Amino acid sequence: MKTKILAAALFAGGILIGGGGSEIIHAQGTGLASKLVFQSDLNNIPGQEVLVFSSTWQPGYRLPLHMHPEGHEITYVVEGEQTFEIDGVGTKIVKAGEVVYTPPNTAHFGRNATDKESKTIVIRIKAKDQPVATEVKR
């Protein structure tokens, strides 16, 4: 349980789904500020929901290796550049105006490997009964 909570906190800056999600949350000491900007059930797909986050990444910040159980992730880089390591895909450098897709249950991590701040919009479509993210141990 602690692993799921830690991964969600690191990945989404401590997002509380359902309540207080509209407040910006800063993960202290991590270099990530993330905000849940939209959440909705997908009425035509029972048991599924969509979550949209905006995030600001400080230079050098790296997420832990994680996956999204039964969850699709689409990341749009608004400003700067992000580097992603995705199992089965490899390394992808995504620049402002570009998008990367991570399929469900795929181990991956993102990082800001530059010396400038970067900003992303992340869209997740996931099973409501699953956590946003779980850390992957190797």
SULQUI-V753308 format. One line per field, one symbol per residue. ss: DSSP state (H for helix, E for strand, L for the rest). phi: phi as a letter, one per 20 degrees, with the letter a starting at -180 (. if undefined). psi: psi as a letter, one per 20 degrees, with the letter a starting at -180 (. if undefined). Layout:
ss: ???
phi: ???
psi: ???
//
This chain:
ss: LHHHHHHHHHHHLLLLLLLLLLLLEEELLLLEEEEEEEEEELLLLLLEEEEEEEEEELLLLELLLEELLLEEEEEEEEELEEEEEELLLEEEEEELLLEEEELLLLLEEEELLLLLLEEEEEEEEEELLLLLLEELLL
phi: .ffffffffffdmnfdfodmfeefcdefmdnccccfdabbfegecgndcdcccdcddfgnfcfffbbdglceccddeebnbcdddcgndoecedegndccddfgmdfabdbeeddcgcccdddcdbffedffbcfdec
psi: ghgggggggggjkkpopgpjiiqqppopjhjppqpoiqpqqnhinpjqrpppqpqppqpippqrprropkpqpoppogpbqqppoppigbppporpirqqporqkpprqqqnjajqqqqqpppporphjqrgqpqpp.
//
